[in-house]
Amino acid sequence: MIFLDVKCGDFVAISLEQDVSSNWWVGQVISRFGSSIDPSVNTLFQVVDVDTGAVSIINADCVRGII
């Protein structure tokens, strides 16, 4: 559960698939959203793709590691 330690400004490895070796990218977290039950638990991240500059909202479980 790496996503519990992610903070705004962190660079993270992101993969939308379980197989990290095939399709992953690096993003910088610009904001995080908690659940309505416990706001301190990250459930969504708004990230900027460092290669393209595209802004996306991803599920917290797509984070594979903090760089």
C-alpha positions in Angstrom: 0.0 0.0 0.0 2.5 2.5 -1.2 -0.2 5.1 -2.0 -0.7 5.8 1.8 2.7 7.5 1.9 2.3 9.7 -1.2 2.3 13.5 -0.7 1.7 16.4 -3.0 4.9 17.1 -5.0 6.1 13.5 -5.0 7.1 11.8 -8.3 5.5 8.4 -8.6 5.6 5.5 -11.0 2.2 4.8 -12.4 0.8 1.8 -14.2 -2.8 1.2 -15.1 -2.1 -2.5 -15.6 -0.9 -5.1 -13.1 2.2 -5.8 -15.2 4.4 -2.8 -14.3 7.3 -3.8 -16.7 5.3 -3.2 -19.9 3.4 0.1 -19.6 4.3 2.6 -16.9 5.0 6.4 -16.7 6.2 8.9 -14.2 3.9 11.6 -12.8 4.1 14.4 -10.2 1.3 14.5 -7.7 -0.3 17.9 -7.7 -3.3 17.1 -5.4 -4.8 14.1 -3.6 -8.3 13.2 -2.6 -9.4 11.2 0.4 -12.5 9.0 0.8 -15.6 10.5 2.3 -15.4 8.0 5.2 -11.8 8.8 6.1 -10.3 11.8 4.3 -6.8 11.0 5.5 -6.7 7.9 3.3 -5.7 8.7 -0.3 -8.1 7.3 -2.9 -7.4 9.5 -6.0 -4.5 11.5 -7.2 -4.3 14.4 -9.7 -1.0 13.9 -11.5 1.0 15.6 -14.3 2.8 13.3 -16.7 6.4 14.5 -16.7 6.9 13.6 -20.4 3.8 15.1 -21.9 2.5 17.6 -19.3 -1.0 16.0 -19.5 -3.0 16.2 -16.2 -4.9 13.1 -15.1 -6.8 11.8 -12.2 -5.8 8.3 -11.2 -6.9 5.7 -8.7 -4.5 5.5 -5.8 -3.9 1.8 -6.4 -2.3 2.6 -9.8 0.8 4.0 -8.0 3.6 1.4 -8.2 6.3 3.4 -6.3 7.5 6.7 -5.1 10.6 7.9 -6.9 
